[in-house]
Amino acid sequence: MGLKEKLHTFRIKNQDKKWFPVFSGFHTFLFTPNETTHNGTHIKGADDLKRTMNTVVMSLVPCLIFGMFNTGYQHYLALGEIEPVANGFFSAGFWAMDNFLLGLWKVLPLVIVSYGVGLAIEFLFCVIKKHEIEEGYLVTGMLVPLIVPVDLPLWMLAVAVAFGVVIGKEVFGGTGMNILNPALTIRAFLFFAYPTWMSGDKVWVHGAVDTAGTADAISGETVLGFLAQGRTAEMGYSLSDMFFGFIPGSIGETSTLLILLGGLFLVFSKIASWRIMLSAVLGALAMGLIFNSVVDAGWIPEYSKFYTLMSFEYWQHLLVGGLAFGIVFMATDPVTGSQTNQGKWIYGFLIGFLSVMIRVFNPGYPEGVFLAILLMNVFAPTIDHYVVRGNIKKRLKRLKTATIYPKASDEVDALKTETA
Amino acid sequence: MSKDIRIKKGLNINLVGAAEQTTSKAVLSNVYALNLDDFHGITPKMLVKQGEEVKAGEPLFYNKNKEEMHFVSPVSGELVEVVRGARRRILTLKVLADKTQQYVQNKVPDLDAADAATIKTFLLQCGGWPFIKQRPFDVIADPDVTPKAIFISGYTSAPLAAEVNYVLRGKEQELQAAIMALSKLTPGKIHVTIGQTGISPFTDLEGIELHRISGPHPAGLVGTQINSIDPVNKGESVWTISPQDLVMLGELLLTGKFNAERTIALAGSVIKSPQYYTTKIGAEISTFLYASGVKEDRFRLINGDVLTGTRTNTEGYLGFYNNTVTAIPEGDDYELFGWNKPVFNKISTTRALTFSWLQPKKKYDLNTNTNGEHRAFVVTGQYEEVFPLDIYPLQLLKACMVKDLDEMEQLGLYEVAPEDFALTEFVCISKQPHQQIIREGLDLLQKELG
């Protein structure tokens, strides 16, 4: 008897057990189930939710691996053990085994904690509610380690994941029902609960926290950090550094190139909405242009604390911070985003627009993407409401020209009353 | 003069096993059956007792809410069985056919002189009425109502469905008679939509508004055509009738006899030699199924096409409205890593390691596997790609699920039938039962509005 038959017999035998959803979750990972259609369409398309989620996870893997290399690279660079690379994306100094091993050592625990805690809670809720394990957390669990600083203590991550999954998702009814993007809820929780671990110049490079105050102290400021403090002169990152991702930042967000490739893959595979991505980029560019022209018009004096960020070349906003990552992987979450095609244009545009606005005007923490997306998550149903209203209005307008004939029985009744 | 309609959104599902255009006469069936589920929302009241003899065209039962509406026997013979289900609900009526068929001879009205009332009474009495369906609600038309227009689709786009132009060949006379009669029932137009190419028997008919449509499935669905020609508003009513049923009406109006004969397509990858058969409504499917032969023992037999048909089995009977019987393989087997490995042998609208986009013309042999488990709605924008109606499909489905009557009305539930949601159901990643959701929504709306 093969594995397939063994699992099938086991499945049939244990259908009424409390832990059945958990077994089923693993079983369906190995084999797509033997379920057949009943009535309705007798054939079904090839895709299921697992395939969809898996596609997103696949598009995230390059960012994850790059993040591991970058962790090591930034660490050794800050220690002064290696020189900055300058030979393009495939510089040997960056793709060194040492860099990778350190990154793997630091990043893998974050991935394990993120998936471990998150999935445990998912399983628990599925057992309690007796429904199938849905695949939503596969993507969330992958996103979370990519949007946190590398030295984040694991217990903090665990607490945040627990909060995010329970409050951000399960209380609304699980996958497909949540209002806020769970991964961003987790990040927002971390940011407001442990702000010292989420911003400043001590968190972005591995080792900076431990060595703070000692003679060997290292630090790593993000590009946005430099800009917010007006220390552009010290920055020393070239445009190609920013585009390729050789800069400090959250683990997966730095390489605009790989994010772009992941985004193109998602658009090509029709999993993520190109409307949201494109309009978000347009929104960010628009806001950047507005700031640039305000500076050009001379309305902002150079000593203003917003001056550096506002005069930052508008399109370069897309290369730094988490903007690109947010646009490609977070804003396109279909559950929390706008659901209508027109709505997606508005939703995406406002995300880009607000991200750059918050980024510039937020003095404490120079990144606005996650706040902008969470804000627009809240407004997405409203946007959809007005888009759908448009369709309803059209229908109501048509109603005025409706040709409704009286019922035959009404005519007979009318005739009766007339003759009477 | 014809008007052109172009449908852009949609999906052609090319399947293996299309019926070859040759027609054989099916062996005579011993028993003919009417499946009461075919008449959605009708409460039957029997007119004939079990064991009594009926002629072909003699009423078996009437609609409890509309006593004039008769449902007649397709053949002459003895009513041998009344199959009942829970709470003694009648499920199936079986008639054992006589060797020589006797027909009820109805008095034919003069088509030129007859008024609406005469035509209605004739059709209701002689069993022709149930062929006429109405929107809203996708049920048998209410004879009390005057429709604003009547729609007929003369175009086939559903996978493996009987090709209208082929089965209607040479039936112009019957079609013309039926259209003349129907034109008395509405002050509006009779819209007939045919394909851009092909020889349609409708081309030269009088009294119709001819449209030509092109594009992928669901271009051939009457719902798609209504939506682009003259959508249904609240309070309005339109009637629809399938072209083959139109032929039956025509013959009934010309000869006064209810002739249940029709040409059907037997198709699907399981069938050895898929082709057309002439048989009668309610005939045993086995009378023609085995004439074409089947390739395997276990398969799904469908009364209708693969998207909208109802499940039946080898002991089943041809449905009242069906002109297609499809047999496809059952898919009740596990598939190792079916959710992440590249897929070449199934149809998908995405490109997530699914490669049907590479070969749009390829014919597929799909089975009944759901290819994944039922989930909450997650993905968006997917239905819109295959849904050409000016309606928000996801929002309407959700309104039906939460039973929000106002939303259902406002979002256009009046305009749709479950079959319009067959394609969205096919592509649905969350494997939600769209047609069932819409059907329940329609039933609820009809119940609440009376």
Interface residues (C-beta under 8 A of the other chain):
Chain A: K4 L7 H8 T28 F29 L30 F31 T32 P33 N34 E35 T36 T37 H38 N39 G40 T41 H42 I43 K44 G45 A46 D47 D48 L49 K50 R51 T52 N54 T55 E132 E134 E135 G136 G173 G174 T175 G176 M177 F268 S269 K270 I271 S273 R275 P334 V335 G337 S338 Q339 T340 N341 K344 D384 V388 N391 I392 K394 R395 L396 R398 L399 T401 A402 T403 I404 Y405 P406 K407 A408 S409
Chain B: I13 L15 P143 D144 V145 T146 P147 K148 P187 G188 P231 N233 K234 G235 E236 R300 I302 V306 L307 T308 G309 T310 R311 T326 I328 E330 G331 D332 D333 Y334 E335 L336 F337 G338 W339 N340 V343 K346 I347 S348 T349 T350 R351 A352 L353 T354 S356 L366 N367 T368 N369 T370 N371 G372 E373 H374 R375 A376 F377 V378 V379 T380 G381 Q382 E384 D390 I391 Y392 L394 Q395 Q410 L411 G412 A422 E425 F426 V427 C428 I429 S430 K431 P433 H434 Q435 Q436
